Amino acid sequence: MLGGPVLTLWAKHDRDSEGWLPLWQHLEDSAAAAGLLWDRWLPVSVRRLIGAALPGGEADGRRLAVWLAGVHDIGKVTPAFACQVEQLADRMRAQGLEMRSQGAMGSDRRLAPHGLAGQVLLGEWLEERHGWVPKRVGQFTVVVGGHHGVPPEHGQITALASRQHLLRTPGASRALWRQVQGELLDACAEAFGVRDRLGHWRAVELPQPVQVLLTALVIVSDWIASNPDLFPYYPQDVPRSSTERAEVAWRGLDLPAAWSVAESLEDAQGLFSSRFGLPPGAKVRPVQEAAVELARSMDEPGLMVVEAPMGEGKTEAALAVAEIFAARSGAGGVFFALPTMATGNAMFPRLLEWLKRLPAQEGTRHSVLLAHSKAALNEDFADLMRGTHRLSAVDVDASPTRPWRPSDSSRAAPADLVAHAWLRGRKKAMLASFVTGTVDQLLFAGLKSKHLALRHLAVAGKVVVIDEAHAYDAYMSVYLDRVLSWLGAYRVPVVVLSATLPAGRRRELVEAYAGAGGQGAATEAEFDVVAQAGEYPLLTAVAPRGLPVMRRPAASGRGAPVRLERLDDGGEVLADRLAKELDGGGCALVVRNTVKRVLETARVLRARFGDESVTVAHSCFIDVDRAAKDAALLRRFGPPGKATDRPTGPHIVVASQVAEQSLDVDFDVLVTDLCPVDLLLQRMGRLHRHQRGEGQSDRPPRLREARCLVTGVDWDADVPAPVRGSVAVYGAHALLRSAAALLSHLDAGENRPVRLPEDISPLVQSAYAEGPAGPDGWAEALSKAAAQHEKQRADQADRAVTFRLGEVGRAGRPLFGWVAAGAGDADDTRAGRAQVRDSRESLEVVVVQRRADGVLTTVPWLAADRRGRQLGGLELPQDQVPGLLAARAAASSGLRLPIQFSYAEVMDQAITQLEELYVPAWQVKDSHWLAGQLILALDEDCQTRLAGFSLRYSKADGLEVTRA
């Protein structure tokens, strides 16, 4: 039993109510939370990984997690912490624990944050009381040191070692401080069942992934135990025992248990029929069957790369493999990573539908969430989130934060907002069992940033699916490869999907996951085979630290030949050709490489065909309009049986790269700007995507043969000269290599169509191979472009390394400095997304309208919500937080400004002007839809000026930007 001075130690204090929490109670609450998380929430795979590092297996793992959570705040037994609340410090002084006041202690106090102080105190106790050698201590104590999101660095440890007065007040009370610290640590070791285990752990070398997971578990336990709604402060409203406190808190937290699935015994046909509702007579495709067979044949779940044509059912194959991998590994969920928010939104309902078909015990709940920065605006996601309540955490150590201003590039978020974001808010998605989100959310696991351990915990217990792997450039690939190496160390099963993956990139992905030097001398040759394989479709699999195996299934034979033709660039040339092609009706897709070219093209075509016959789609629409645009495209141009409004007369969709991915749309003829060949093949996937009648007989007679017209190039030049906008987006090297790969098909026309899927892999490998390409006359231009490309790639890789997480260190090496020189809180912000995507930091605004009387409203054309409530034209008062309906409607009008506003000087000017519409009343906790948002107000003609540019917005064409 504890008694005397120990009972006066405090952990939490509420300045408003003067409520407080004794330290012993908070440590007991935290340990209880850790035990409940271990027993009821942590996936089996995570428990196994931690247990494998300890002599007593998973039982030791649970003891260690509970104990570390139970001692995490031992650093609060120091004068540096205790002096912060004078009346509580006086109670301690009355028991003989002397300390100077906070003011008298001065700035030195900052050298002893309680996490670092706790790491030092716990290390001393292990060495002095239990005979641990110093080199074995850090791997355990770093969990305490890093429980506020950043493991200490060596310099911080050294600085504190020379300032012992921060840990114990010199003089008469020094011995009492030491006694109380030891007494509490002794009591924790006894209470949490590790006293007799510490001797067994002295020789343990904890792998770094285990240190990370324990740190994350302690962070979550601390946040739960710090919440006064869950664990009330003293004096308690209802006296409860510690066990009762924990059980009541757990019910209030309402975290669903991790997913658990038994491996299905069905064959591939039965599995796909039951999980995806195959229509009668439908057969599982060869790629899908091979993926299931390969997943079941692996010694242990690992990485599987699935390369197959568009429309072969790769998504369904990935989900089937994920189920098998989860059953065999003990993973507790699935994270499906996609390249864009649009693809994430499109995948979300498919994931929900798959979950409904999974076998589960009655009453089982799944946590299913959408993870990207605008997820809460997705209607499916919003329905799932209704009814959740806000959590808050109290951290007395936290520095006070001032209200956000638009000019703030970054700031440390208050502890309560961070905790809410992970447990109930925008980052909870990552801790849910089933997550669909942008690949950024996965890449952030490779970005040195605060609370990175939570990112790792979020993925360590899941099967990870990475879609459209070809869509990530060299910069993003630096992060992706490092993340894969950590996933391999966590033994996380991964499925990578691509229709157009260069062979060299395939090898890099497989090697990154498997880990260097997995099997000695044979490794290099085995991985050479991966890089040399030219078959297609192709499956490649490897276990952590293992060697790759490959499968070469047949294609389903669903493809069709596509005839390529050159088309001179120019609006009128295009209009003339489309008038000829669409003479008997039909639907054409025109894909441009820049929004500017989309809008220019649309103007010319509308003048020829009329406004009603031309639709525009690109990335510069407000969020709600973009979603409506996607839905309308699916309704008009989607698969037979689902598209209910396909035009009967001629219709042209002019789109940017948004047409390459996510949308299951089908057109009769395709016109595209020249682009990298893998993206060109993706665009071709929107051409004759579905069978429309026998031999495409339901299409107009002229358009029953699939044709792709390639433009955006001066084809008459000695070397094809792409338009400037295309070069700015993709670089000359990728465009010329693409032209060279396509040359034989362009020259031969109908005599040598592109055969899908047979030609996909040869075209991609040709475009991305090293060495000469194209006619001799192109050699000089290609050489110059290649040199520039290599310089840019090297520059990308160098810059990516700046904030990239280090490699997995050797077992037993503490995580000291793990995220040193990192990006702070910059994950999932505009700065964070720019960091993992090598994009300039972009400005995102919420678009509203300012009436002539000065009143701000939501934009007037917003459609009613699912419950029939009006959303357009709702007033947004500036002297108070707008109502929930109006605030959410305004937030749904988010818009990412184009690249013109990403250059430093223009961005600074834009932010300065946007600060003129800074609304202080919206920057409060209760304004979570609008707090921290930049507001762009359009006049009643939907125009405004910003940073020297004129902005015009329309529901039909989106944002158009011109020089003022």
Beta strands, then each sheet from edge to edge (+ up, - down):
strand 1: 10-13
strand 2: 20-22
strand 3: 303-307
strand 4: 334-338
strand 5: 368-371
strand 6: 434-438
strand 7: 463-466
strand 8: 494-498
strand 9: 538-542
strand 10: 549-551
strand 11: 561-566
strand 12: 587-591
strand 13: 614-617
strand 14: 651-655
strand 15: 669-673
strand 16: 706-711
strand 17: 713-714
strand 18: 721-722
strand 19: 754-755
strand 20: 844-850
strand 21: 856-857
strand 22: 894-896
strand 23: 934-938
strand 24: 943-946
strand 25: 949-954
strand 26: 958-963
sheet 1: 1+ 2-
sheet 2: 5+ 6+ 4+ 7+ 8+ 3+ 9- 10+
sheet 3: 13+ 14+ 12+ 15+ 16+ 11+ 19-
sheet 4: 17+ 18-
sheet 5: 21+ 20- 22+
sheet 6: 21+ 20- 23-
sheet 7: 24+ 25- 26+
end
